[in-house]
């Protein structure tokens, strides 16, 4: 099977929405807004919030499609203003790194496609899109998985080891297995 990466925008919204709906809104209806300011507001519909953000260019992601055009996964990225909420925030704020231009928050892969290169395609696609947008310092918070049995559904941002394959370096530990990882993405690079 070949994988194709497309930016998630108004033209790919329906494919993304189909993926999220097939998976109960992801994490019980989150619609991947847990890193946005609107997260937790009971007066808002998460699907509507996410759709409005993408259609107005206030959210970004690399969407991974299979041969039939069905979405298999995605990797959200954006500015720290777009993605201002973080897991491990208390520890992160004790000694925050320099503010990056870009942040990668999570990678989602359909469970029956895990181990097939979808996470790698999603991360590579996000880095390509960041490079096309001018590049710059980029951070993520990943989890170390070597030497432990980590259940995939509990690793939201992929593993540190995958990020390291793309030139990210560990900066500081912010949780039992979580690390701030960073790299500078050069403009117009291809990953």
C-alpha positions in Angstrom: 0.0 0.0 0.0 1.3 3.5 -0.8 0.7 6.4 1.5 -0.1 10.0 0.3 0.2 13.0 2.5 -2.0 16.1 2.0 -2.4 19.2 4.1 -5.6 19.2 6.1 -7.6 22.1 4.9 -11.1 22.9 3.6 -10.5 20.6 0.6 -9.6 17.5 2.7 -11.9 18.3 5.7 -14.6 15.6 4.7 -11.9 12.9 4.5 -10.6 13.9 8.0 -14.1 14.2 9.4 -14.9 10.6 8.2 -11.8 9.3 10.0 -12.6 11.0 13.2 -16.3 10.0 13.1 -15.2 6.3 12.5 -13.2 6.6 15.7 -15.8 8.1 18.0 -14.4 11.6 17.8 -11.0 10.4 18.9 -10.5 10.0 22.6 -14.2 10.1 23.2 -15.1 13.1 21.2 -12.0 15.3 21.4 -11.8 16.0 17.7 -8.2 16.8 18.3 -8.8 20.2 20.0 -7.1 19.4 23.3 -4.2 21.6 22.4 -6.4 24.6 21.4 -7.7 27.3 23.7 -11.2 26.1 23.2 -10.5 22.7 24.9 -12.8 22.0 27.8 -15.4 24.6 27.0 -18.8 22.8 27.4 -20.6 25.5 25.4 -18.8 24.6 22.2 -19.1 21.6 19.9 -15.6 20.2 19.3 -16.3 19.2 15.7 -17.5 22.6 14.8 -14.5 24.3 16.5 -12.0 22.1 14.6 -13.8 22.6 11.3 -13.8 26.3 11.7 -10.2 26.4 12.7 -9.1 24.4 9.6 -11.4 26.3 7.2 -10.0 29.7 8.4 -6.3 28.6 8.5 -6.0 28.6 12.3 -5.0 25.0 12.5 -2.6 22.8 10.5 -2.0 19.1 10.0 -0.6 16.5 7.6 -3.3 14.0 6.7 -2.2 10.5 5.6 -4.3 8.8 2.9 -4.2 5.3 1.7 -4.6 4.1 -1.9 -8.3 4.5 -1.9 -8.2 8.0 -0.5 -9.3 6.9 3.0 -7.6 8.7 5.8 -5.3 6.5 7.9 -3.7 9.1 10.3 -2.6 12.6 10.8 -0.1 14.8 12.5 -1.2 18.3 13.7 1.3 21.1 13.9 1.1 24.8 14.2 2.4 27.9 16.0 2.5 27.9 19.8 -0.4 30.4 19.7 -2.5 27.9 17.8 -1.4 25.0 20.0 -1.1 26.7 23.3 -2.2 23.9 25.6 0.3 21.2 26.4 0.4 17.9 28.2 3.1 18.1 31.0 2.5 21.9 31.1 3.5 22.3 34.8 6.9 20.7 34.3 7.4 22.4 30.9 6.9 25.8 32.4 9.5 25.2 35.2 12.2 25.8 32.6 10.6 26.5 29.2 12.8 26.3 26.1 13.0 29.2 23.7 9.6 29.8 22.1 9.6 27.8 18.8 8.0 28.9 15.6 6.2 25.5 15.3 4.9 22.8 17.6 3.9 19.2 16.7 1.4 18.0 19.3 0.4 14.5 18.4 0.2 11.8 15.8 -2.9 9.6 15.3 -2.8 6.3 13.4 -5.8 4.1 12.8 -5.3 1.0 15.0 -5.3 -1.6 12.2 -2.7 0.5 10.3 -0.1 0.8 13.1 3.3 -0.5 12.2 2.7 0.2 8.5 4.6 3.5 8.3 1.6 5.8 8.8 3.2 7.7 11.8 6.4 8.1 9.8 4.5 9.5 6.8 2.5 11.8 9.0 5.6 13.2 10.8 7.5 13.5 7.5 4.5 15.2 5.9 4.1 17.7 8.8 7.9 18.6 8.5 7.5 19.1 4.8 4.6 21.4 5.3 6.5 23.3 8.0 9.5 23.7 5.6 7.1 24.9 2.8 5.8 27.5 5.3 9.3 28.9 5.9 10.6 26.4 8.5 12.1 27.4 11.8 12.6 26.0 15.3 10.1 23.2 15.9 9.3 21.3 19.2 7.3 18.4 20.3 6.9 16.4 23.5 7.5 12.7 22.8 7.7 9.6 24.9 10.6 7.3 25.2 9.5 3.7 24.4 12.8 1.7 24.2 13.1 -0.6 27.1 9.4 -0.5 28.1 6.1 -1.9 27.0 4.2 1.1 25.9 0.6 0.7 24.6 0.2 2.7 21.4 -3.1 4.2 22.4 -1.4 5.9 25.3 1.3 7.6 23.3 -0.3 10.7 21.8 2.8 12.3 20.2 4.6 9.3 18.9 7.8 8.1 20.4 11.0 10.1 20.9 12.9 7.6 18.8 10.8 8.3 15.7 11.4 12.1 16.1 15.2 11.5 16.6 15.2 9.7 13.2 14.2 13.1 11.8 16.9 15.1 13.5 15.1 16.1 16.7 17.2 16.2 19.9 16.1 15.7 23.5 16.2 18.9 25.4 14.7 18.2 28.8 12.6 15.5 30.5 9.1 16.8 31.5 7.5 13.6 32.6 8.3 10.0 33.6 8.7 9.1 29.9 8.1 12.4 28.2 10.8 14.7 26.7 10.8 18.1 25.0 12.4 17.4 21.7 13.5 20.1 19.2 15.0 20.7 15.8 15.2 23.5 13.3 13.5 22.8 10.1 15.1 24.5 7.1 12.8 26.3 4.6 12.0 24.2 1.6 13.6 21.1 2.9 12.2 17.7 1.9 11.7 15.0 4.4 
